[in-house]
Amino acid sequence: MRIAIFGTGGAGGYFGSQLALAGEDVVFIARGEHLQAIREHGLRIETAAGETVVRSEATDDPADVGAVDAVLVGVKTWQVTDAARSMQPMMTPDTFVVPLQNGVEAATHLSEVLGADHVLGGLCGTISRVAGPGRIFSTGHTNFIKFGELDNHSSERARRLREAFKRARVKVETPTDIQAAMWEKFIFVAPYGGVGAVTRSTVGVIRSLKETRRMLEQGMKEILMVARARRISLADDITEKTMALVDALDESATTSLQRDICAGKPSELEAWNGAVVRLGREAGVPVPLHEFFYHSLLPQELRARGALKI
C-alpha cells in the first residue's frame, strides 16, 4: 500500500516507520528541521534495544506526493481540519483516512472536509515522542492501533490496512464497534489529563491519594454518562477496568496534555476536557468536574495561543 503519514510526530513517526520497515510504500509529511533531518539522514527510531534508521520519501507539500491508498493523521487535534484541507491533492475516490488523535471528534472533523465515505474511525497507543530533528524516541512498551468503518461494517480497505500492520508486527485490531473503542480511550485520557494538569502530579501520586483518585473515578463516570446519552455502548464496569489501566502505568507517567500545559504550550484541552463539556451540554448531562478542569486551565491555554494578553 502507498500510505501517507500526515504529521510525523511520536505516533505518526513510530507507526509510519514500522510500515516502511515492513516494505510498505510510506511517505512522511513533515516540516522544518524535522523534515530536513529525515531527508538527509532518514527517520531515526530510538528504543531501549537501539536505533533503527528508516529511509523513505518525505515532504512538506502534499501536492508533491501524488495519489495514496491511505492517510494516517498524526497532527495535533486542533490541526486536523487544516490537515484535511491540505491532504486533498493526495486523495482519490478510493483513498481513506485514519485519525490517530486522542478524543472522539477527529473523524467528524475529517468527514466535514473530505466526506464521511473517506474516513475511518481510529485510535492508537504509543509512548513515543520527537526527541530532536529526525528522531523519534519510543519506550516500546505500548504500541497498538485500532481502526474501523464508522458504521462498523467490515470492509476490504480496513482489512488491507490491518494486514499491512500485521506484516509490520504492530498490534492491530478492527473493533466490532469503533465508536465504543474511541470512547473507551477517551474515558481513560481525559480525566487523567485533567487531574494531572490541575494538580501538576504524576500518575503515581494521583492514584495513591484518595482525594485525587476519587477525582479520576468521578471524571470517568461523567464521560460514561455522556456516552450513554449519545448511545455509545460502554460496559457497566468500564470505570473499574479503566482504573486498572491507570494502576498499571509507570508511577512517573504524565499525559501529553499535562506536559504541554506545564510547558506553557498550546495543548489539546479543547479536544479532551473541553469536548466533555461541549458534548455533555449537547446531551443535557452535567459534567461539573470536567467543567472545573476546563475552566481552570482555559486562561493558560488562551495565553499559550496568544488569545489572552493579560
Secondary structure as a PSIPRED ss2 file (coil, helix, strand):
# PSIPRED VFORMAT (PSIPRED V4.0)

   1 M C   1.000  0.000  0.000
   2 R E   0.000  0.000  1.000
   3 I E   0.000  0.000  1.000
   4 A E   0.000  0.000  1.000
   5 I E   0.000  0.000  1.000
   6 F E   0.000  0.000  1.000
   7 G C   1.000  0.000  0.000
   8 T C   1.000  0.000  0.000
   9 G C   1.000  0.000  0.000
  10 G H   0.000  1.000  0.000
  11 A H   0.000  1.000  0.000
  12 G H   0.000  1.000  0.000
  13 G H   0.000  1.000  0.000
  14 Y H   0.000  1.000  0.000
  15 F H   0.000  1.000  0.000
  16 G H   0.000  1.000  0.000
  17 S H   0.000  1.000  0.000
  18 Q H   0.000  1.000  0.000
  19 L H   0.000  1.000  0.000
  20 A H   0.000  1.000  0.000
  21 L H   0.000  1.000  0.000
  22 A C   1.000  0.000  0.000
  23 G C   1.000  0.000  0.000
  24 E C   1.000  0.000  0.000
  25 D E   0.000  0.000  1.000
  26 V E   0.000  0.000  1.000
  27 V E   0.000  0.000  1.000
  28 F E   0.000  0.000  1.000
  29 I E   0.000  0.000  1.000
  30 A C   1.000  0.000  0.000
  31 R C   1.000  0.000  0.000
  32 G H   0.000  1.000  0.000
  33 E H   0.000  1.000  0.000
  34 H H   0.000  1.000  0.000
  35 L H   0.000  1.000  0.000
  36 Q H   0.000  1.000  0.000
  37 A H   0.000  1.000  0.000
  38 I H   0.000  1.000  0.000
  39 R H   0.000  1.000  0.000
  40 E H   0.000  1.000  0.000
  41 H H   0.000  1.000  0.000
  42 G C   1.000  0.000  0.000
  43 L E   0.000  0.000  1.000
  44 R E   0.000  0.000  1.000
  45 I E   0.000  0.000  1.000
  46 E E   0.000  0.000  1.000
  47 T E   0.000  0.000  1.000
  48 A C   1.000  0.000  0.000
  49 A C   1.000  0.000  0.000
  50 G E   0.000  0.000  1.000
  51 E E   0.000  0.000  1.000
  52 T E   0.000  0.000  1.000
  53 V E   0.000  0.000  1.000
  54 V E   0.000  0.000  1.000
  55 R C   1.000  0.000  0.000
  56 S C   1.000  0.000  0.000
  57 E E   0.000  0.000  1.000
  58 A E   0.000  0.000  1.000
  59 T E   0.000  0.000  1.000
  60 D C   1.000  0.000  0.000
  61 D C   1.000  0.000  0.000
  62 P H   0.000  1.000  0.000
  63 A H   0.000  1.000  0.000
  64 D H   0.000  1.000  0.000
  65 V C   1.000  0.000  0.000
  66 G C   1.000  0.000  0.000
  67 A C   1.000  0.000  0.000
  68 V C   1.000  0.000  0.000
  69 D C   1.000  0.000  0.000
  70 A E   0.000  0.000  1.000
  71 V E   0.000  0.000  1.000
  72 L E   0.000  0.000  1.000
  73 V E   0.000  0.000  1.000
  74 G C   1.000  0.000  0.000
  75 V C   1.000  0.000  0.000
  76 K C   1.000  0.000  0.000
  77 T H   0.000  1.000  0.000
  78 W H   0.000  1.000  0.000
  79 Q H   0.000  1.000  0.000
  80 V H   0.000  1.000  0.000
  81 T H   0.000  1.000  0.000
  82 D H   0.000  1.000  0.000
  83 A H   0.000  1.000  0.000
  84 A H   0.000  1.000  0.000
  85 R H   0.000  1.000  0.000
  86 S H   0.000  1.000  0.000
  87 M C   1.000  0.000  0.000
  88 Q H   0.000  1.000  0.000
  89 P H   0.000  1.000  0.000
  90 M H   0.000  1.000  0.000
  91 M C   1.000  0.000  0.000
  92 T C   1.000  0.000  0.000
  93 P C   1.000  0.000  0.000
  94 D C   1.000  0.000  0.000
  95 T C   1.000  0.000  0.000
  96 F E   0.000  0.000  1.000
  97 V E   0.000  0.000  1.000
  98 V E   0.000  0.000  1.000
  99 P E   0.000  0.000  1.000
 100 L C   1.000  0.000  0.000
 101 Q C   1.000  0.000  0.000
 102 N C   1.000  0.000  0.000
 103 G C   1.000  0.000  0.000
 104 V C   1.000  0.000  0.000
 105 E C   1.000  0.000  0.000
 106 A H   0.000  1.000  0.000
 107 A H   0.000  1.000  0.000
 108 T H   0.000  1.000  0.000
 109 H H   0.000  1.000  0.000
 110 L H   0.000  1.000  0.000
 111 S H   0.000  1.000  0.000
 112 E H   0.000  1.000  0.000
 113 V H   0.000  1.000  0.000
 114 L H   0.000  1.000  0.000
 115 G C   1.000  0.000  0.000
 116 A H   0.000  1.000  0.000
 117 D H   0.000  1.000  0.000
 118 H H   0.000  1.000  0.000
 119 V E   0.000  0.000  1.000
 120 L E   0.000  0.000  1.000
 121 G E   0.000  0.000  1.000
 122 G E   0.000  0.000  1.000
 123 L E   0.000  0.000  1.000
 124 C E   0.000  0.000  1.000
 125 G E   0.000  0.000  1.000
 126 T E   0.000  0.000  1.000
 127 I E   0.000  0.000  1.000
 128 S E   0.000  0.000  1.000
 129 R E   0.000  0.000  1.000
 130 V E   0.000  0.000  1.000
 131 A E   0.000  0.000  1.000
 132 G E   0.000  0.000  1.000
 133 P C   1.000  0.000  0.000
 134 G C   1.000  0.000  0.000
 135 R E   0.000  0.000  1.000
 136 I E   0.000  0.000  1.000
 137 F E   0.000  0.000  1.000
 138 S E   0.000  0.000  1.000
 139 T E   0.000  0.000  1.000
 140 G E   0.000  0.000  1.000
 141 H E   0.000  0.000  1.000
 142 T E   0.000  0.000  1.000
 143 N E   0.000  0.000  1.000
 144 F E   0.000  0.000  1.000
 145 I E   0.000  0.000  1.000
 146 K E   0.000  0.000  1.000
 147 F E   0.000  0.000  1.000
 148 G E   0.000  0.000  1.000
 149 E E   0.000  0.000  1.000
 150 L C   1.000  0.000  0.000
 151 D C   1.000  0.000  0.000
 152 N C   1.000  0.000  0.000
 153 H C   1.000  0.000  0.000
 154 S C   1.000  0.000  0.000
 155 S C   1.000  0.000  0.000
 156 E H   0.000  1.000  0.000
 157 R H   0.000  1.000  0.000
 158 A H   0.000  1.000  0.000
 159 R H   0.000  1.000  0.000
 160 R H   0.000  1.000  0.000
 161 L H   0.000  1.000  0.000
 162 R H   0.000  1.000  0.000
 163 E H   0.000  1.000  0.000
 164 A H   0.000  1.000  0.000
 165 F H   0.000  1.000  0.000
 166 K H   0.000  1.000  0.000
 167 R H   0.000  1.000  0.000
 168 A C   1.000  0.000  0.000
 169 R C   1.000  0.000  0.000
 170 V C   1.000  0.000  0.000
 171 K E   0.000  0.000  1.000
 172 V E   0.000  0.000  1.000
 173 E E   0.000  0.000  1.000
 174 T C   1.000  0.000  0.000
 175 P C   1.000  0.000  0.000
 176 T C   1.000  0.000  0.000
 177 D C   1.000  0.000  0.000
 178 I H   0.000  1.000  0.000
 179 Q H   0.000  1.000  0.000
 180 A H   0.000  1.000  0.000
 181 A H   0.000  1.000  0.000
 182 M H   0.000  1.000  0.000
 183 W H   0.000  1.000  0.000
 184 E H   0.000  1.000  0.000
 185 K H   0.000  1.000  0.000
 186 F H   0.000  1.000  0.000
 187 I H   0.000  1.000  0.000
 188 F H   0.000  1.000  0.000
 189 V H   0.000  1.000  0.000
 190 A H   0.000  1.000  0.000
 191 P H   0.000  1.000  0.000
 192 Y H   0.000  1.000  0.000
 193 G H   0.000  1.000  0.000
 194 G H   0.000  1.000  0.000
 195 V H   0.000  1.000  0.000
 196 G H   0.000  1.000  0.000
 197 A H   0.000  1.000  0.000
 198 V H   0.000  1.000  0.000
 199 T H   0.000  1.000  0.000
 200 R C   1.000  0.000  0.000
 201 S C   1.000  0.000  0.000
 202 T C   1.000  0.000  0.000
 203 V H   0.000  1.000  0.000
 204 G H   0.000  1.000  0.000
 205 V H   0.000  1.000  0.000
 206 I H   0.000  1.000  0.000
 207 R H   0.000  1.000  0.000
 208 S H   0.000  1.000  0.000
 209 L C   1.000  0.000  0.000
 210 K H   0.000  1.000  0.000
 211 E H   0.000  1.000  0.000
 212 T H   0.000  1.000  0.000
 213 R H   0.000  1.000  0.000
 214 R H   0.000  1.000  0.000
 215 M H   0.000  1.000  0.000
 216 L H   0.000  1.000  0.000
 217 E H   0.000  1.000  0.000
 218 Q H   0.000  1.000  0.000
 219 G H   0.000  1.000  0.000
 220 M H   0.000  1.000  0.000
 221 K H   0.000  1.000  0.000
 222 E H   0.000  1.000  0.000
 223 I H   0.000  1.000  0.000
 224 L H   0.000  1.000  0.000
 225 M H   0.000  1.000  0.000
 226 V H   0.000  1.000  0.000
 227 A H   0.000  1.000  0.000
 228 R H   0.000  1.000  0.000
 229 A H   0.000  1.000  0.000
 230 R C   1.000  0.000  0.000
 231 R C   1.000  0.000  0.000
 232 I C   1.000  0.000  0.000
 233 S C   1.000  0.000  0.000
 234 L C   1.000  0.000  0.000
 235 A C   1.000  0.000  0.000
 236 D C   1.000  0.000  0.000
 237 D C   1.000  0.000  0.000
 238 I H   0.000  1.000  0.000
 239 T H   0.000  1.000  0.000
 240 E H   0.000  1.000  0.000
 241 K H   0.000  1.000  0.000
 242 T H   0.000  1.000  0.000
 243 M H   0.000  1.000  0.000
 244 A H   0.000  1.000  0.000
 245 L H   0.000  1.000  0.000
 246 V H   0.000  1.000  0.000
 247 D H   0.000  1.000  0.000
 248 A H   0.000  1.000  0.000
 249 L C   1.000  0.000  0.000
 250 D C   1.000  0.000  0.000
 251 E C   1.000  0.000  0.000
 252 S C   1.000  0.000  0.000
 253 A C   1.000  0.000  0.000
 254 T C   1.000  0.000  0.000
 255 T C   1.000  0.000  0.000
 256 S H   0.000  1.000  0.000
 257 L H   0.000  1.000  0.000
 258 Q H   0.000  1.000  0.000
 259 R H   0.000  1.000  0.000
 260 D H   0.000  1.000  0.000
 261 I H   0.000  1.000  0.000
 262 C H   0.000  1.000  0.000
 263 A C   1.000  0.000  0.000
 264 G C   1.000  0.000  0.000
 265 K C   1.000  0.000  0.000
 266 P C   1.000  0.000  0.000
 267 S C   1.000  0.000  0.000
 268 E C   1.000  0.000  0.000
 269 L H   0.000  1.000  0.000
 270 E H   0.000  1.000  0.000
 271 A H   0.000  1.000  0.000
 272 W C   1.000  0.000  0.000
 273 N H   0.000  1.000  0.000
 274 G H   0.000  1.000  0.000
 275 A H   0.000  1.000  0.000
 276 V H   0.000  1.000  0.000
 277 V H   0.000  1.000  0.000
 278 R H   0.000  1.000  0.000
 279 L H   0.000  1.000  0.000
 280 G H   0.000  1.000  0.000
 281 R H   0.000  1.000  0.000
 282 E H   0.000  1.000  0.000
 283 A H   0.000  1.000  0.000
 284 G C   1.000  0.000  0.000
 285 V C   1.000  0.000  0.000
 286 P C   1.000  0.000  0.000
 287 V C   1.000  0.000  0.000
 288 P H   0.000  1.000  0.000
 289 L H   0.000  1.000  0.000
 290 H H   0.000  1.000  0.000
 291 E H   0.000  1.000  0.000
 292 F H   0.000  1.000  0.000
 293 F H   0.000  1.000  0.000
 294 Y H   0.000  1.000  0.000
 295 H H   0.000  1.000  0.000
 296 S H   0.000  1.000  0.000
 297 L H   0.000  1.000  0.000
 298 L H   0.000  1.000  0.000
 299 P H   0.000  1.000  0.000
 300 Q H   0.000  1.000  0.000
 301 E H   0.000  1.000  0.000
 302 L H   0.000  1.000  0.000
 303 R H   0.000  1.000  0.000
 304 A H   0.000  1.000  0.000
 305 R C   1.000  0.000  0.000
 306 G C   1.000  0.000  0.000
 307 A C   1.000  0.000  0.000
 308 L C   1.000  0.000  0.000
 309 K C   1.000  0.000  0.000
 310 I C   1.000  0.000  0.000
